[in-house]
Amino acid sequence: MNEKISREKFLKVTGMAGAALLVSSLEGWAATTADKKLKVAVIGCGSVSNRYLPQLLSSKLIEVVSLCDIKYDRALGQNKQYNVNAQTYPNIDAMLAGVPFDMMVTLTDMQKHGELNKKAILAGKHVWSEKPMANTYAEGKALLDLARSKKVRFWGAPAVVNSPQFAFMNKTIQEGKLGRLASAHGQYGHTGPTWSAFFYEKGGGSMPDLGVYNMATLTGLLGPAKSVMAMLSIVKPERTVDDKGKIKVEAEDNAHLLLEHDKGVISHVMCGFNFFDPHGHEAGTQSLHSIQIYGDSGNMRLIGYDWETNGVVLDTSWDKPAELLCTDKGGYEWQEGARVTGESIVNGTEPKINVEHALHVLEIIEAARKSSATGMKIKLKSKFPWPMV
């Protein structure tokens, strides 16, 4: 899924001061590690690792050498279940002092991502982080600056820009088939996870867990957001979860955001842990749309979720029915980000996934919280290279 590009083309596309350094880092690693595999360490061996490990182990360019979890039995269990044959560790310090590795994949509770990512980057490791990449925009920006100073790569989930459906929708927009764009909507929710309290604790919430997908898709298609207005709420003040029993909910479980893009385009995201949906996390047979984009010459709807895509309905005719197009997923899976970025390091290529995009989404989440608390529109300062594909 990676596309080789020249140094000149990459610099032109990104227009970033650090781009030359990053490409040099990729090319240098590829040149010095011919016929070698990228050694990967996975920290966090809970439920999400069941998706990530098969992806990583399927790659001929990646070797998983370390598994780490503060609940050490989980690292041991995943090592055995997936026949990883890795070293196992009870904490990140032991892992960093253990068998050498090149890239860390962070799959822990979201509140710990920033702290763990910083330790890995300081140790000179590349990092792929599940969302969010940090707890605040300032922390995320500092981590990116640190990664550049260490000449290592840093990426954050999600990987929605990799899907063929995203590419199709982007091409449709860029070719002007929808006319002058005006509005867009994204939604994703379910009745809330029960396996861990961190989703409901401070720094958690439905935005960094669920809304992040729609934010990444809509900004990826429409361009960076310039400002945010939001209303957040807690619908269920108490939840019962597997690891801590009955807990007080401290982070939003219901969120609505308005995003202002360039040229008058406005998009809306709604997400929450109180949305009844029989499909839940399994969207393979989902026939409803989760993303819709309107222009004055047409509209299109992404069927399924942006993390599990089932096709795009395109409607550009006054007298002909809408068409279901681009139904082939092309092998895309939401959990492929670590594999794709890891392989890009080995191959010396630049993936579609862009760290500035993840950082922009993190700023949107933080701005939404500020907007809801103050009742004000919050201006954003971050941008990312766009169009993305």
N, C-alpha and C positions, 0 to 999 in steps of 0.2 A: 504493500500500500504506500510505501515511501517512494518519493519521486526524486531522482538525482537532479541537482541543479548546480549551476556554476556559481563560483564566488560572486561574480558580477551580478547575476540575476538575483541571488539571495539578498545581496546588499541593497539592490534596487527595490525589491519587494518589501523588505523590513524597514529600511531607512533608519536604522537604529545605530547609535554610536558603538554599541557593544557587539554588533553583528559580526564584524571581522574577527574579533576575538573568539566568538562562539564557533564560527565555521572553521577557524584554524584549529580549535580544540578538537572538533570532530574529525577533520582530515588528519590531524596529527595522531590521534588515537588509532584511526583506521590504518595508517601507514606503519605504525610500530607494532601492531597486533595482528598482522596478516596470519590467517589460518588459526587464530586463537578465538576462544569464546569469551563473551562478557560474563564475568563472575558476578552473580546477583545475590544479595541478602534480602530476605523478606522479614520485616518486623510487623507483628500482628498476625496471629494464626487462628483468628476467629472465623466467622461465617464467610466473610468476603474472600478469605484466602482460598476457599473452595472453588471460587471462580478464577482467581488469578493464577494459582499454581498450575492448573492444566494448560493455560495459555503459555506461561513461561517455559514449562517443561516440553511443550510442543516445538519450540524453536531450536533449530540446529546451531544457532549462533549464541545461545545463552545457556549458562550452567548455573543452577541454583546451588550455592555452596553453604548458605547459612539460613537457619530458621530461628526466629527469636520471638518469645512471648513472656510477659511477666507472669502469666499462668503457664508455667513451664510444661505442664503435661500436654497443653495444646500444641506446642512446638514438637514435642515427641510424637504426638498422635498424627499430625499432618505429615511428618517425616516418614512415618510408617505407612499411612494410608496411601500416599502418592509415590512411594518408593523413591523419595528424593535423594537419599544417601547424602544428606547435608549434615553439617555440624549444627548442634542446637544450643541455644543460649537463653538464660532467664532475664537478661536485660541488655540494653544497647551498649553499655560500656564494655561488658564482657564480649559482645559480638564484635565491636570495633577493635578489641585487643586480640581477637581470635583469628581464624583463618582469613587471609586477605580476600577482599572483594572489590569490585569496581563501582557497583551501583546498588543503592538501597531502595527497596519498594516499601512504602509506608502504608500500612493497612490497619492502624490502631484506632482507638477512640479519637474522634476528630479534635478534641481539645488538646491532645498531645502532639498533634502533627508539627506545629511550629517548633517546639522544643526539640523533638527528635530529628527533624530535618536539619536544624542548625548544627546539631552534633555531627551528623553525617557529613555535611558540607564542610565544616571546619576540619574534618578528618580527610578531606580531599576526595569525597565520594560523589558521584552523580546521584541524583535523587528523582524518583517518580513518587509523587504523593497522591494518595486518594484525597478527595475533596473534604474540607478546604485545605489549601496548601499551608495556611497559617490561620491564626485566630483573628488577626486584624490586617487591614491593608498595609499599615506601616510595618508590621512584622514581616509580611510577605515581601514587600519591596526591599527591606533590609536583607532578607534571605537571598533574593535575586541578586542584589549588589554583591553580597558575600560570595555567591556562587561564581559570579563573573570574575571576582578578584582571585578566586582559587582556580579559575579556568576549568570548572566543571559545569555540567548541565543540570538544570533543575526544571522539572515539569510538574503540572498539577492536573488532576482529573477535572472534568470528564473528557472523554474522547469522542464526543458526538460529531465533531467535524469530520471524522473518518468515514462515516456511513455514506454509501452511494446515494441515499435519499437526500442527505445534506448537500452533496455535490450537485444533484439534480435540481434541488430548489434554488441553490445559489446561482446555477447557470441560467435557470428560468428568470430569475430576478435581473441578473447582469445583462441578459439579452433583451430586457424590456418587455417581456411577454405579459407581465401584469400591468403594464402602463406605469403611471405615476403612483408610487407606493404611498399608503396613508396609515394603515393600522395593522396590528398583529396581536395575536393572543396565544398564550401558552398555559397549559395546566398539567399538574401532576400531583396526585395525592392518594393516600389510602388511610386505613384506620389506625396506623401507627405501629412501629415496631415494639415488640414485647421482650426481646432478648437482652436488652441492656438499657440502663438508666441514662447513659450519656446523651442519648438523643434529646432528652428533656431537661438536662441540666444546663447551667449557664455556658454559653458558647456552642450549644447544640441548636436544635430547632429544625423546623421544616424547610427553611430556606437553604442552609448549607447541605442538607441531606437530600432534598427533593427539588426545590425550586432552582437549584444550581444548574440542572440540566436545561431547563427552559431558558434561563438567563444566558447560558452559553450558546444555545441554538439561535435565539433571537438576535443577540448582539453579533453572532457570527454571520447571520444572514443580512441584517439591517445596518450593521456598523456599530461602533462604540456608542454607549449611552452618554448623553451630555448631562442629564440630571435625573433624579429619582424622587417620586412621591410615593408614600406607602402607608398602609394601615395594617398593623399586626395585632393579634389577640391570642389569648389562651382560652380555648373553649372548654377544656377539661383540666381543672386545677390540680387534679390528682390522677396518677396512673399506677398500675400494678405491673411490675416488670420482673423478669426471671431472676436477675442478679441481686436486687435490693428490696424486692417486695413493693409495698406501697410507698410512693415518693411524691413530693411536691413538684409540679411542673414549673420550671423557671424560664424556659425558652419558648418562643412563639410556636404554637401548633396550628396556626391559621394565618395566612399572609396574602395580601394583595399589593402588587407593585405596578406603578405606571412608570415607564421608561421613555424619556425623550431622546430621540435620535436626530441625526442631521436631516435637513430639508423638510421639517415638519412632521416626520414620521413618529407615531406614538405606538408603543407596544404595552401589553398588559400580561402580567404573570400572576397566577393564583396557585398556591400550593398549601398543603396541610396534612395533618395527621387525623383528620376527622371526615375523610372523603370515602364513602362507601363505594367500592369498586370490586366486583367479583374477580376481576383479573389479578388485582394486587400486583405482586412482583412478576407475575408470569403473563407476558403480553403477546405471546406467540400467535394467539388467535384473536387478538384485539382488533375490532373492525371500526372502532370510533377514532376520531382524530384528537391529537393532543396539541398540535400547532396549527394555526391558521393565519394566513397572510393575505391582506387585501390591497389591491391596487385599483385604479379606475378602468382597467381593461381586463381584469381577471382576478381570480383568487385561487389559492392552493391550500390543501390540507394534508398534513403529515399523518398517515394512518398508523396506529400503534403509538408507542412512546418514542421520543427522540433517542433514547438509549436502547430501544428494541424496536426497530423500524419495520413496517410492513408494506410500505408503498406510499405514493403521493397521488392525491386526487387533484387534477388540474381542471379548472373551469374558466374558459376564455371565450365562450361562444354564447350569443343570445338565443340561438335556436337549436343547438346540439347539446346532448347530455355531457356532463363532466366525465372525464376519463380517469381511470385508475392506472397509473403509470409507475415505472421504476419499482417493481415489486421484489426484485432480486436483491438480497442483502449483501451479496458478494463476499460472504464470509465474515462480515462485520459483527463484532460483539462488543458490548460496552466495556468489558474487562480487558480489552486488548491493549490499552494504552501503555502499560509497562513493557510489554513485549515489543510493540511498535517502536517506542522511543529507544529501548535497549538495542534493538537491531539497527536503528539509525546511527547509533554510536559506532557499532562495529563496521557498518557499511560506509560511514562518512557522508551520510545523507541528512537532509533536513526534513523532519516530519511535518505534517500539516498541523499537528497539535502545537500550540504556541504558549509559552509561559506567560507572556504579557496578557493574553486573553484570559487565562485563569486568574491572574492578578486583578484584571478589570472586573471580573465577576465577583471576586472577593470584596472589592470596593463597593459594588452595587449592594451586596448584602449588608455591609456596615452602614452604608448611606440609608438603606431602607429602615434600619433600626433607629437611626437618628431622626429620620423624617417622621416616623410613627410617634416617637417620643416628643417631638417639638411641633408637629403639625405643619412643618415647612418643607418646601422643595429643596433638595440638597444637590448642589452642583458636584460633578465628578471631575477629577483631574487626570485619570489614567486613560490611556489609549492602547491600541494594539494594531499590528499590520492588518490592513483590510483593503479589498476583499481577501478572504483567507484561502480560497481555492479558485 
